[in-house]
Amino acid sequence: MDAPTLCPPPRTPLFPPELLQRLDMNGPRYTSYPTADRFVEAYGAAEYRQALRQRAEGATIGGRPPLSVYVHIPFCESVCYYCACNKVITRHHERAADYLDALEREMALHVAVLGPKEVASQLHLGGGTPTFLSDEELTRLMTSLRRAFHFVPGAEMSIEVDPRTATPERLAHLASLGFNRLSLGVQDFDADVQKAVHRVQSFESVEGLMLSARALGYESINVDLIYGLPLQTEASFQRTIAQVSRLRPDRIALYAYAHLPQRFKPQRRIASADLPAAATRIGMLSGAIDGFLQAGYDYIGMDHFALHSDSLAAAKRQGRLHRNFQGYSTQPDCDLVALGVSAIGRVGASYSQNAKTLDEYYDALRQGDFPTVRGLALSRDDLLRRAVIMALMCQGRLEFESIESAHLVSMDSHFRSELERLRPLADAGLVVLEPRAVQVTPAGWYFVRAVAMVFDRYLQDDTTRARFSRII
């Protein structure tokens, strides 16, 4: 008689399914507050120029804090069906020359207001696909940036890389230009899922790039993943989690796919019937969190993980986390100059966004003006709520006294209804309501967006939430 097959005991869920289902809703990622959907066209080039002028005139004894610089490169050779970024699909690489001309004109406009060699401590190239540019074009871009800004020694210099087109030689050239951080778009390693989203790349190719990057001395390597894509299952995504853990990136960004085909045309090529059900998506998230924690990663907040030795994990432990349009950062809160089509920046108490089409972007620059087409000057209430939301998102703790002294309000009276709406989250074990503080619990860190949303004045109407991705 055959011996009975012994099955491993079932894994205890990290979170009760009923809690996950309750929190399965849409919400902002809070890379800013107010969020970009609140920008208005009444804020344009003149208002942005004034914000820059105020920065230029506002030097203190210690000098202005360093800038962060973002450059958007919109071009991609092929479309990924899930993508919601502003991009231009083309195989005509000669189009990059005109774009670099425009970027240089935009840089010159900033130099004219801020002065030459404004100090910067952070640079990020995003897209689109920044590595659409050739080695020579990337060299030209970096030369122009260094002519316009002074990047301090040890500045964080990061670039998004498409593993399908990058080579070890390309990584070596990027390192020679000063880049010390890479972000690799992986999304999923399952072959069927990759075909369904039109982004095919092998585990071996990504592994080879990571080995090359390590040998070249890159300080940090990030891998982007998405759950909720067509044809994904809990089992298939768990295999991807295991493969990514084998690669041992320094940081992992795990995003929930937001299926909004009415807003993003490429997503219309994804059949809704192929998308995983809510229960499956919740299972994928729970399994991913469990898998990465077991692999030795620290949970940073929302959808980010980092090795315990990474600077982001250290910042989390020391209460030094910050948040900007690129997500969590170790850099102190600073002004962000954003260059390129559709790029979003922040200067002082205002946000700005460039024109979303190349024609509009080029036309504004040809006329000698900033390509700013929308933005927002923050009100006193916006600044107050931003401070509250960022305290929750970055430190996981809201101290009433610090907010009251900085903004001259009474937390108990000003936020009476919001504090009352926190009680169900407290009952669920996500926050602790202290007499003069709100503390996010370890479990609450995984759903900190839901906590922050309570203080978002613009979300009082539930119909606006459909614009955002799912919390889980």
Buried (B, 14 or more C-beta within 10 A) or exposed (E): EEEEEEEEEEEEBBBEEEBBEEBBBBBBBBBBBBBBEBBEEEBBBEBBBBBBEEBEEEEEEEEBBBBBBBBBBBBBBBBBBBBBBBBBBBEEEEBBEEBBEBBBBBBBBBBEBBEEEBBBBBBBBBBBBBBBBEBEBBBBBBEBBBBBBBBEEEBBBBBBBBBBBBEBEBBBBBBEBEBBBBBBBBBBBBEEBBEBBBBEBEBEEBBBBBEBBEEBEBBBBBBBBBBBBBBBBBEBBBBBBEBBBEBBBBBBBBBBBBBBEEEBEBBEBBEEEBBBEBEBBBBBBBBBBBBBEEBEBBBBBBBBBBBEEBBBBBBBEEEBBBBBBBBBBBBEBBBBBBBBBBBBBBBBBBBBBBBBBBEBBBEBBEEEBBBBBBBBBBEEEBBBBBBBBBBBBBBBBBBBEEBBEEBEBEBEEBBEEBBEEBEEBBEBBBBBEEEEBBBBBEBBBBBBBBBBBBBBBBBEEEEBBEBBBBBB
